[in-house]
């Protein structure tokens, strides 16, 4: 699933002034087959990184790699993986490193949300939310960290949400998990500050992805409103009156990965049109 091999510079090289500043870096993006994940993969490829996208659906991954390879500056590969399973993550990471080398950039993007009033959120739903949105990031980070330490360079970007900065009705488990992801980001940033590894979170507001389209459909079905009206209601949370685009989130992730962003760590960056302004 990788495109043509190219020479790789050392993991310690300095490309701050290069047109391809992430050349020679291997980035792994979870949930990388669609939505925000595929937009992030595209951005990192355009900056010169070699990228492995992982996700549960092999067909979705293959479709994404085909589209990305056509305009990639770096190499693109894919591995099927369930981020809630340590064995699955370990197998995917082993295959990815054999193909493209140690991971220098980890984007923990895999996520899922299920809405229900808190009193109707059973333990299974609670555990599922934590497993996908928080524990998966913990597992992936633990596995890639030794390679980053050895290289003396790393970027860990956790795709959280405005739900990691504030509360929303009917998604208590998701909010708890995303708040936990922001907490993990801040703790690791301090722990790794002298290791050459930065750890940051991006916190998108409602974004024009399949997840939001599904949410709009459910709102419409329950309320009798049209899907367009439901989308407008979600967009109204943004003071700019619109949904965020996946490309806007991807741009922020790419910026945080650049060599000149080495002094930025432990931050939770809202991408929400001003929704979380205090």
VEXZA-154770 format. One line per 4 residues: their letters; for each residue x, y, z of N, C-alpha, C. Coordinates in nm, 2 decimals, decimal comma. Layout:
A	X:Y:Z:X:Y:Z:X:Y:Z  ... .
***
This chain:
XXXX	0,08:-0,12:0,00:0,00:0,00:0,00:0,08:0,13:0,00  0,22:0,11:0,00:0,30:0,23:0,00:0,34:0,27:-0,14  0,36:0,40:-0,17:0,40:0,43:-0,30:0,55:0,42:-0,31  0,61:0,47:-0,42:0,75:0,44:-0,45:0,85:0,48:-0,34 .
XXXX	0,95:0,40:-0,31:1,05:0,43:-0,21:1,13:0,56:-0,25  1,17:0,63:-0,15:1,26:0,74:-0,17:1,36:0,75:-0,06  1,48:0,80:-0,08:1,58:0,81:0,02:1,53:0,89:0,14  1,57:0,84:0,26:1,52:0,90:0,39:1,64:0,96:0,46 .
XXXX	1,63:1,09:0,49:1,74:1,15:0,58:1,73:1,10:0,72  1,83:1,13:0,80:1,83:1,09:0,94:1,71:1,15:1,01  1,67:1,08:1,12:1,56:1,14:1,20:1,60:1,26:1,28  1,73:1,29:1,28:1,78:1,41:1,36:1,80:1,53:1,27 .
XXXX	1,77:1,52:1,14:1,80:1,63:1,05:1,72:1,75:1,08  1,76:1,87:1,03:1,69:1,99:1,06:1,64:2,04:0,92  1,51:2,05:0,91:1,45:2,09:0,78:1,37:2,22:0,80  1,40:2,30:0,90:1,31:2,41:0,93:1,29:2,51:0,82 .
XXXX	1,40:2,52:0,73:1,38:2,61:0,62:1,34:2,55:0,49  1,31:2,42:0,49:1,28:2,34:0,37:1,14:2,36:0,33  1,12:2,35:0,19:0,98:2,35:0,14:0,90:2,23:0,19  0,98:2,12:0,23:0,92:2,00:0,28:0,97:1,98:0,42 .
XXXX	0,93:2,06:0,52:0,99:2,06:0,65:0,98:1,93:0,73  0,89:1,84:0,69:0,87:1,72:0,76:0,93:1,60:0,68  1,01:1,63:0,58:1,07:1,52:0,51:1,16:1,44:0,60  1,14:1,30:0,58:1,22:1,21:0,67:1,15:1,18:0,80 .
XXXX	1,04:1,24:0,83:0,96:1,20:0,95:0,85:1,11:0,91  0,82:1,01:1,00:0,71:0,92:0,98:0,60:0,96:1,07  0,48:0,99:1,02:0,36:1,02:1,09:0,26:0,91:1,09  0,20:0,88:1,20:0,09:0,78:1,21:-0,03:0,85:1,26 .
XXXX	-0,14:0,84:1,18:-0,27:0,90:1,21:-0,37:0,80:1,23  -0,43:0,79:1,35:-0,54:0,70:1,38:-0,67:0,76:1,33  -0,76:0,67:1,30:-0,89:0,72:1,24:-0,86:0,80:1,11  -0,76:0,75:1,04:-0,71:0,83:0,92:-0,77:0,81:0,79 .
XXXX	-0,88:0,73:0,79:-0,94:0,70:0,66:-1,05:0,79:0,61  -1,10:0,88:0,70:-1,20:0,97:0,66:-1,20:1,10:0,74  -1,28:1,20:0,70:-1,30:1,32:0,78:-1,18:1,39:0,82  -1,17:1,43:0,95:-1,05:1,50:1,00:-0,92:1,42:0,98 .
XXXX	-0,93:1,29:1,00:-0,81:1,21:0,99:-0,75:1,21:0,85  -0,83:1,20:0,74:-0,77:1,20:0,61:-0,72:1,34:0,57  -0,79:1,44:0,62:-0,74:1,58:0,60:-0,60:1,60:0,66  -0,59:1,55:0,78:-0,46:1,56:0,85:-0,35:1,48:0,77 .
XXXX	-0,38:1,36:0,73:-0,28:1,28:0,65:-0,24:1,36:0,53  -0,34:1,42:0,46:-0,31:1,50:0,34:-0,21:1,61:0,37  -0,24:1,68:0,48:-0,16:1,80:0,51:-0,02:1,76:0,55  0,00:1,65:0,63:0,13:1,60:0,66:0,21:1,55:0,54 .
XXXX	0,14:1,49:0,45:0,21:1,44:0,33:0,26:1,56:0,25  0,18:1,67:0,24:0,22:1,79:0,17:0,34:1,86:0,23  0,36:1,83:0,36:0,48:1,89:0,43:0,60:1,80:0,42  0,58:1,68:0,35:0,69:1,60:0,32:0,70:1,47:0,41 .
XXXX	0,61:1,46:0,51:0,62:1,34:0,59:0,57:1,22:0,52  0,63:1,10:0,56:0,57:0,97:0,52:0,46:0,94:0,62  0,35:0,89:0,58:0,23:0,88:0,66:0,17:0,74:0,66  0,14:0,69:0,77:0,06:0,57:0,79:-0,07:0,60:0,85 .
XXXX	-0,18:0,57:0,78:-0,31:0,59:0,83:-0,36:0,45:0,89  -0,43:0,46:1,00:-0,48:0,33:1,06:-0,63:0,36:1,09  -0,70:0,25:1,09:-0,85:0,25:1,11:-0,90:0,11:1,11  -1,03:0,09:1,14:-1,09:-0,04:1,15:-1,13:-0,09:1,01 .
XXXX	-1,17:0,00:0,92:-1,22:-0,05:0,79:-1,12:-0,05:0,69  -1,07:-0,17:0,64:-0,97:-0,18:0,55:-1,01:-0,12:0,41  -1,14:-0,13:0,37:-1,18:-0,07:0,25:-1,17:0,08:0,25  -1,21:0,14:0,36:-1,20:0,29:0,37:-1,06:0,33:0,36 .
XXXX	-0,97:0,26:0,43:-0,83:0,29:0,42:-0,77:0,28:0,28  -0,80:0,18:0,21:-0,75:0,16:0,08:-0,80:0,27:-0,01  -0,93:0,31:0,00:-0,98:0,42:-0,08:-0,90:0,54:-0,05  -0,88:0,57:0,08:-0,81:0,69:0,12:-0,67:0,70:0,07 .
XXXX	-0,59:0,58:0,08:-0,46:0,58:0,03:-0,45:0,60:-0,12  -0,54:0,55:-0,19:-0,54:0,57:-0,34:-0,56:0,72:-0,37  -0,65:0,79:-0,30:-0,67:0,93:-0,33:-0,55:1,02:-0,28  -0,49:0,98:-0,17:-0,38:1,06:-0,11:-0,25:1,04:-0,19 .
XXXX	-0,23:0,92:-0,24:-0,10:0,89:-0,30:-0,08:0,97:-0,43  -0,19:1,01:-0,49:-0,18:1,08:-0,62:-0,12:1,22:-0,60  -0,13:1,28:-0,48:-0,07:1,41:-0,46:0,02:1,42:-0,34  0,08:1,31:-0,30:0,16:1,30:-0,18:0,31:1,34:-0,21 .
XXXX	0,37:1,42:-0,13:0,51:1,44:-0,14:0,59:1,33:-0,07  0,53:1,28:0,04:0,59:1,17:0,11:0,52:1,04:0,07  0,56:0,93:0,14:0,50:0,80:0,11:0,38:0,78:0,20  0,28:0,70:0,15:0,16:0,68:0,22:0,13:0,53:0,23 .
XXXX	0,09:0,48:0,35:0,06:0,34:0,37:-0,05:0,34:0,47  -0,11:0,22:0,48:-0,23:0,20:0,57:-0,22:0,07:0,64  -0,27:0,06:0,76:-0,27:-0,06:0,84:-0,41:-0,06:0,91  -0,48:-0,18:0,90:-0,60:-0,19:0,98:-0,57:-0,21:1,12 .
XXXX	-0,65:-0,15:1,21:-0,62:-0,14:1,35:-0,74:-0,11:1,43  -0,76:-0,17:1,55:-0,86:-0,13:1,65:-0,78:-0,06:1,76  -0,80:0,07:1,78:-0,72:0,14:1,88:-0,76:0,10:2,03  -0,86:0,03:2,04:-0,90:-0,02:2,18:-0,83:-0,15:2,22 .
XXXX	-0,76:-0,21:2,12:-0,69:-0,34:2,15:-0,54:-0,32:2,14  -0,47:-0,35:2,25:-0,33:-0,34:2,26:-0,26:-0,43:2,15  -0,31:-0,55:2,14:-0,25:-0,65:2,04:-0,27:-0,59:1,90  -0,38:-0,54:1,87:-0,41:-0,48:1,73:-0,32:-0,36:1,71 .
XXXX	-0,30:-0,28:1,80:-0,22:-0,16:1,79:-0,07:-0,20:1,77  -0,03:-0,30:1,85:0,11:-0,35:1,84:0,14:-0,41:1,71  0,05:-0,48:1,65:0,07:-0,54:1,52:0,07:-0,44:1,41  -0,02:-0,34:1,42:-0,02:-0,23:1,32:0,11:-0,15:1,33 .
XXXX	0,16:-0,12:1,45:0,28:-0,04:1,46:0,40:-0,11:1,42  0,40:-0,24:1,44:0,52:-0,32:1,39:0,52:-0,32:1,24  0,41:-0,34:1,18:0,41:-0,33:1,03:0,44:-0,20:0,98  0,39:-0,09:1,04:0,42:0,05:1,00:0,57:0,08:1,01 .
XXXX	0,63:0,04:1,12:0,77:0,08:1,14:0,86:-0,01:1,05  0,82:-0,13:1,02:0,90:-0,21:0,92:0,89:-0,14:0,78  0,78:-0,08:0,75:0,76:-0,02:0,62:0,83:0,12:0,61  0,81:0,20:0,71:0,85:0,34:0,70:0,94:0,39:0,81 .
XXXX	0,98:0,30:0,90:1,07:0,34:1,01:0,99:0,39:1,14  1,07:0,42:1,24:1,01:0,46:1,37:0,91:0,58:1,34  0,81:0,59:1,43:0,71:0,69:1,42:0,76:0,82:1,50  0,77:0,93:1,43:0,81:1,06:1,49:0,70:1,15:1,52 .
XXXX	0,58:1,13:1,45:0,46:1,21:1,47:0,35:1,11:1,49  0,28:1,13:1,60:0,16:1,05:1,63:0,04:1,15:1,64  -0,06:1,12:1,56:-0,19:1,20:1,57:-0,30:1,10:1,62  -0,34:1,12:1,74:-0,44:1,04:1,80:-0,58:1,10:1,76 .
XXXX	-0,63:1,06:1,65:-0,75:1,12:1,60:-0,87:1,03:1,61  -0,86:0,90:1,63:-0,97:0,81:1,64:-1,07:0,85:1,75  -1,19:0,85:1,71:-1,29:0,89:1,81:-1,43:0,85:1,77  -1,52:0,85:1,87:-1,66:0,81:1,84:-1,75:0,87:1,95 .
XXXX	-1,87:0,90:1,91:-1,96:0,96:2,01:-2,10:0,90:2,00  -2,16:0,87:2,11:-2,30:0,82:2,11:-2,38:0,91:2,21  -2,49:0,96:2,17:-2,56:1,05:2,25:-2,68:0,98:2,32  -2,69:1,02:2,45:-2,80:0,97:2,53:-2,80:1,05:2,66 .
XXXX	-2,92:1,07:2,72:-2,92:1,13:2,86:-2,83:1,05:2,95  -2,78:1,12:3,05:-2,68:1,05:3,14:-2,74:0,93:3,21  -2,87:0,94:3,25:-2,93:0,83:3,32:-2,96:0,71:3,23  -2,95:0,73:3,10:-2,97:0,62:3,01:-2,84:0,58:2,95 .
XXXX	-2,73:0,63:3,00:-2,59:0,59:2,95:-2,55:0,47:3,04  -2,55:0,35:2,98:-2,52:0,23:3,06:-2,36:0,22:3,07  -2,32:0,13:3,15:-2,18:0,11:3,17:-2,10:0,07:3,04  -2,17:-0,01:2,96:-2,10:-0,05:2,83:-2,08:0,07:2,74 .
XXXX	-2,18:0,16:2,73:-2,16:0,28:2,65:-2,05:0,37:2,71  -2,05:0,38:2,85:-1,95:0,46:2,91:-1,81:0,41:2,88  -1,79:0,28:2,90:-1,66:0,22:2,88:-1,62:0,23:2,73  -1,71:0,21:2,64:-1,68:0,23:2,50:-1,63:0,37:2,47 .
XXXX	-1,69:0,47:2,52:-1,65:0,61:2,50:-1,51:0,63:2,55  -1,48:0,58:2,67:-1,34:0,60:2,72:-1,24:0,52:2,64  -1,28:0,40:2,60:-1,19:0,31:2,52:-1,14:0,37:2,39  -1,24:0,42:2,32:-1,21:0,48:2,18:-1,14:0,62:2,19 .
XXXX	-1,20:0,70:2,28:-1,16:0,84:2,28:-1,04:0,87:2,37  -1,01:0,79:2,47:-0,90:0,81:2,56:-0,80:0,70:2,58  -0,85:0,58:2,60:-0,75:0,47:2,62:-0,68:0,44:2,50  -0,74:0,45:2,38:-0,67:0,43:2,25:-0,55:0,52:2,24 .
XXXX	-0,57:0,65:2,28:-0,46:0,74:2,27:-0,34:0,71:2,37  -0,38:0,66:2,49:-0,29:0,61:2,59:-0,20:0,50:2,53  -0,27:0,40:2,47:-0,20:0,28:2,42:-0,11:0,32:2,30  -0,16:0,39:2,21:-0,08:0,43:2,09:0,05:0,51:2,13 .
XXXX	0,03:0,60:2,23:0,14:0,69:2,27:0,24:0,61:2,34  0,20:0,51:2,43:0,30:0,43:2,50:0,39:0,35:2,40  0,32:0,30:2,30:0,40:0,22:2,20:0,50:0,30:2,12  0,46:0,42:2,08:0,55:0,50:1,99:0,66:0,58:2,07 .
XXXX	0,64:0,60:2,20:0,72:0,69:2,27:0,87:0,64:2,27  0,90:0,51:2,29:1,04:0,48:2,29:1,12:0,52:2,16  1,06:0,51:2,05:1,12:0,55:1,92:1,14:0,70:1,92  1,05:0,78:1,97:1,06:0,92:1,98:1,17:0,96:2,07 .
XXXX	1,18:0,90:2,18:1,29:0,92:2,28:1,43:0,89:2,22  1,43:0,78:2,15:1,56:0,75:2,08:1,60:0,85:1,98  1,50:0,90:1,90:1,53:1,00:1,80:1,56:1,14:1,86  1,52:1,16:1,98:1,53:1,29:2,04:1,44:1,40:1,98 .
XXXX	1,33:1,35:1,92:1,24:1,44:1,85:1,10:1,37:1,84  1,00:1,44:1,87:0,86:1,38:1,85:0,76:1,49:1,86  0,64:1,45:1,79:0,52:1,54:1,80:0,41:1,44:1,83  0,34:1,47:1,94:0,21:1,40:1,97:0,10:1,50:1,97 .
XXXX	0,00:1,47:1,88:-0,11:1,56:1,87:-0,24:1,48:1,90  -0,31:1,52:2,00:-0,43:1,46:2,03:-0,55:1,54:1,98  -0,63:1,48:1,90:-0,75:1,54:1,85:-0,86:1,53:1,95  -0,88:1,63:2,03:-0,98:1,63:2,14:-1,11:1,69:2,08 .
XXXX	-1,16:1,79:2,14:-1,29:1,85:2,09:-1,32:1,97:2,19  -1,40:2,05:2,14:-1,45:2,15:2,24:-1,52:2,08:2,36  -1,56:1,96:2,34:-1,62:1,88:2,45:-1,51:1,84:2,55  -1,39:1,87:2,52:-1,28:1,85:2,62:-1,26:1,98:2,70 .
XXXX	-1,33:2,09:2,66:-1,31:2,22:2,72:-1,44:2,27:2,79  -1,55:2,21:2,75:-1,68:2,26:2,81:-1,77:2,14:2,81  -1,89:2,16:2,86:-1,99:2,05:2,86:-2,10:2,06:2,76  -2,15:1,95:2,71:-2,26:1,94:2,62:-2,37:1,85:2,68 .
XXXX	-2,49:1,87:2,65:-2,60:1,78:2,69:-2,59:1,65:2,62  -2,62:1,54:2,69:-2,65:1,41:2,63:-2,52:1,34:2,58  -2,41:1,39:2,60:-2,28:1,33:2,56:-2,18:1,33:2,68  -2,23:1,29:2,80:-2,15:1,30:2,92:-2,02:1,21:2,91 .
XXXX	-2,04:1,09:2,86:-1,93:1,00:2,85:-1,82:1,06:2,75  -1,87:1,11:2,64:-1,78:1,17:2,54:-1,70:1,29:2,60  -1,78:1,37:2,67:-1,71:1,49:2,73:-1,61:1,45:2,84  -1,64:1,34:2,92:-1,55:1,30:3,02:-1,42:1,24:2,95 .
XXXX	-1,44:1,17:2,84:-1,32:1,11:2,77:-1,24:1,22:2,71  -1,30:1,32:2,65:-1,22:1,43:2,58:-1,16:1,52:2,69  -1,22:1,54:2,80:-1,16:1,62:2,91:-1,04:1,54:2,96  -1,05:1,41:2,97:-0,94:1,32:3,00:-0,82:1,33:2,90 .
XXXX	-0,86:1,34:2,77:-0,75:1,35:2,67:-0,68:1,48:2,68  -0,75:1,59:2,72:-0,68:1,71:2,74:-0,59:1,71:2,86  -0,64:1,64:2,97:-0,55:1,62:3,09:-0,43:1,54:3,06  -0,45:1,43:2,98:-0,33:1,35:2,94:-0,23:1,43:2,86 .
XXXX	-0,28:1,52:2,77:-0,19:1,60:2,69:-0,11:1,69:2,78  -0,17:1,75:2,88:-0,09:1,84:2,96:0,01:1,77:3,05  -0,03:1,65:3,10:0,06:1,58:3,19:0,18:1,53:3,11  0,16:1,48:2,99:0,27:1,43:2,91:0,36:1,54:2,86 .
XXXX	0,30:1,66:2,83:0,38:1,77:2,79:0,49:1,80:2,89  0,45:1,80:3,02:0,55:1,83:3,13:0,65:1,72:3,14  0,60:1,60:3,13:0,69:1,48:3,15:0,79:1,47:3,04  0,76:1,51:2,92:0,84:1,49:2,80:0,91:1,62:2,76 .
XXXX	0,90:1,73:2,84:0,95:1,86:2,80:1,10:1,86:2,76  1,18:1,78:2,83:1,32:1,78:2,80:1,36:1,66:2,71  1,27:1,59:2,65:1,30:1,48:2,56:1,29:1,52:2,42  1,27:1,64:2,38:1,25:1,68:2,24:1,12:1,65:2,19 .
XXXX	1,02:1,61:2,27:0,89:1,57:2,23:0,79:1,67:2,28  0,71:1,72:2,19:0,60:1,81:2,23:0,47:1,73:2,22  0,37:1,77:2,31:0,24:1,71:2,32:0,14:1,82:2,32  0,05:1,82:2,23:-0,06:1,92:2,22:-0,19:1,86:2,18 .
XXXX	-0,30:1,93:2,21:-0,43:1,89:2,16:-0,49:1,99:2,07  -0,56:1,95:1,98:-0,65:2,04:1,90:-0,79:2,01:1,94  -0,88:2,11:1,95:-1,01:2,10:2,00:-1,11:2,16:1,90  -1,15:2,08:1,80:-1,24:2,13:1,70:-1,38:2,15:1,76 .
XXXX	-1,45:2,25:1,72:-1,60:2,26:1,74:-1,67:2,17:1,64  -1,80:2,19:1,63:-1,87:2,10:1,53:-1,81:2,12:1,39  -1,77:2,00:1,34:-1,69:2,00:1,21:-1,77:1,93:1,10  -1,76:1,97:0,98:-1,83:1,91:0,87:-1,78:1,77:0,83 .
XXXX	-1,81:1,67:0,92:-1,77:1,54:0,90:-1,88:1,44:0,90  -1,85:1,32:0,88:-1,96:1,21:0,88:-2,02:1,21:1,02  -1,94:1,23:1,13:-2,00:1,22:1,26:-2,10:1,33:1,28  -2,08:1,45:1,23:-2,18:1,56:1,25:-2,30:1,54:1,16 .
XXXX	-2,27:1,48:1,04:-2,38:1,45:0,95:-2,47:1,35:1,01  -2,42:1,25:1,08:-2,50:1,15:1,15:-2,58:1,21:1,27  -2,51:1,30:1,34:-2,58:1,37:1,45:-2,69:1,45:1,40  -2,67:1,52:1,29:-2,78:1,60:1,23:-2,90:1,51:1,19 .
XXXX	-2,87:1,40:1,13:-2,97:1,30:1,10:-3,05:1,25:1,21  -2,98:1,23:1,32:-3,05:1,18:1,44:-3,14:1,29:1,51  -3,09:1,41:1,51:-3,17:1,52:1,56:-3,29:1,54:1,47  -3,28:1,53:1,34:-3,39:1,55:1,25:-3,50:1,44:1,28 .
XXXX	-3,45:1,32:1,30:-3,54:1,20:1,32:-3,62:1,22:1,45  -3,55:1,27:1,55:-3,61:1,28:1,68:-3,70:1,40:1,70  -3,67:1,51:1,62:-3,75:1,63:1,64:-3,84:1,67:1,53  -3,83:1,60:1,42:-3,92:1,63:1,31:-3,87:1,75:1,22 .
XXXX	-3,76:1,80:1,26:-3,70:1,91:1,18:-3,62:1,85:1,06  -3,59:1,93:0,96:-3,52:1,88:0,84:-3,37:1,86:0,88  -3,30:1,78:0,81:-3,15:1,77:0,83:-3,08:1,90:0,82  -3,13:1,98:0,72:-3,06:2,12:0,71:-3,09:2,20:0,83 .
XXXX	-3,21:2,20:0,89:-3,23:2,27:1,01:-3,15:2,22:1,13  -3,13:2,09:1,13:-3,05:2,03:1,24:-2,90:2,07:1,22  -2,85:2,07:1,10:-2,72:2,12:1,08:-2,70:2,27:1,11  -2,80:2,35:1,08:-2,79:2,49:1,12:-2,79:2,51:1,27 .
XXXX	-2,86:2,42:1,34:-2,86:2,43:1,49:-2,72:2,40:1,54  -2,66:2,30:1,49:-2,52:2,27:1,53:-2,43:2,38:1,49  -2,44:2,43:1,37:-2,35:2,54:1,33:-2,37:2,66:1,42  -2,49:2,68:1,47:-2,51:2,80:1,55:-2,43:2,81:1,68 .
XXXX	-2,38:2,70:1,72:-2,29:2,70:1,84:-2,16:2,78:1,81  -2,12:2,79:1,69:-2,00:2,86:1,65:-2,04:3,01:1,62  -1,98:3,11:1,69:-2,02:3,25:1,67:-2,00:3,29:1,53  -1,92:3,22:1,45:-1,91:3,25:1,31:-2,03:3,20:1,23 .
XXXX	-2,11:3,12:1,29:-2,23:3,07:1,23:-2,21:2,96:1,12  -2,11:2,88:1,14:-2,08:2,78:1,04:-2,02:2,66:1,11  -2,00:2,55:1,03:-1,93:2,43:1,07:-1,78:2,45:1,04  -1,69:2,40:1,12:-1,55:2,40:1,10:-1,52:2,30:0,99 .
XXXX	-1,42:2,32:0,90:-1,39:2,23:0,80:-1,28:2,14:0,85  -1,27:2,01:0,80:-1,16:1,92:0,84:-1,02:1,98:0,80  -1,02:2,06:0,69:-0,89:2,12:0,65:-0,84:2,22:0,75  -0,93:2,29:0,82:-0,89:2,39:0,92:-0,82:2,32:1,04 .
XXXX	-0,87:2,20:1,07:-0,82:2,13:1,18:-0,68:2,07:1,14  -0,68:2,02:1,02:-0,55:1,96:0,97:-0,44:2,07:0,96  -0,47:2,19:0,92:-0,37:2,30:0,91:-0,31:2,32:1,05  -0,40:2,32:1,15:-0,34:2,34:1,29:-0,25:2,23:1,33 .
XXXX	-0,29:2,11:1,30:-0,21:1,99:1,33:-0,07:2,00:1,26  -0,07:2,04:1,13:0,05:2,05:1,05:0,14:2,16:1,11  0,08:2,27:1,15:0,16:2,38:1,21:0,23:2,33:1,34  0,16:2,26:1,43:0,21:2,21:1,55:0,33:2,11:1,53 .
XXXX	0,33:2,05:1,41:0,44:1,95:1,38:0,56:2,01:1,33  0,56:2,14:1,29:0,67:2,20:1,22:0,79:2,22:1,32  0,91:2,22:1,27:1,03:2,24:1,36:1,02:2,37:1,44  0,97:2,48:1,38:0,96:2,61:1,46:0,86:2,61:1,57 .
XXXX	0,77:2,50:1,57:0,67:2,49:1,68:0,72:2,42:1,80  0,85:2,40:1,81:0,91:2,32:1,92:0,88:2,38:2,06  0,86:2,51:2,07:0,83:2,57:2,20:0,68:2,56:2,24  0,60:2,50:2,16:0,45:2,50:2,19:0,42:2,35:2,24 .
XXXX	0,39:2,34:2,36:0,36:2,21:2,42:0,26:2,23:2,54  0,18:2,13:2,56:0,08:2,13:2,67:-0,04:2,21:2,64  -0,06:2,25:2,51:-0,17:2,34:2,48:-0,29:2,26:2,43  -0,41:2,32:2,45:-0,53:2,26:2,40:-0,59:2,38:2,31 .
XXXX	-0,57:2,36:2,18:-0,60:2,47:2,08:-0,74:2,46:2,03  -0,83:2,55:2,07:-0,97:2,55:2,02:-0,97:2,59:1,87  -1,04:2,52:1,79:-1,07:2,55:1,65:-1,22:2,55:1,64  -1,28:2,66:1,67:-1,42:2,66:1,70:-1,49:2,80:1,67 .
XXXX	-1,42:2,89:1,60:-1,48:3,01:1,56:-1,52:3,10:1,68  -1,46:3,07:1,80:-1,49:3,15:1,92:-1,59:3,09:2,01  -1,63:2,97:1,99:-1,73:2,91:2,08:-1,69:2,90:2,22  -1,56:2,87:2,25:-1,52:2,85:2,39:-1,45:2,98:2,45 .
XX	-1,47:3,09:2,38:-1,41:3,21:2,44:-1,48:3,24:2,57  -1,40:3,26:2,68:-1,45:3,28:2,81:-1,53:3,41:2,82 .
***
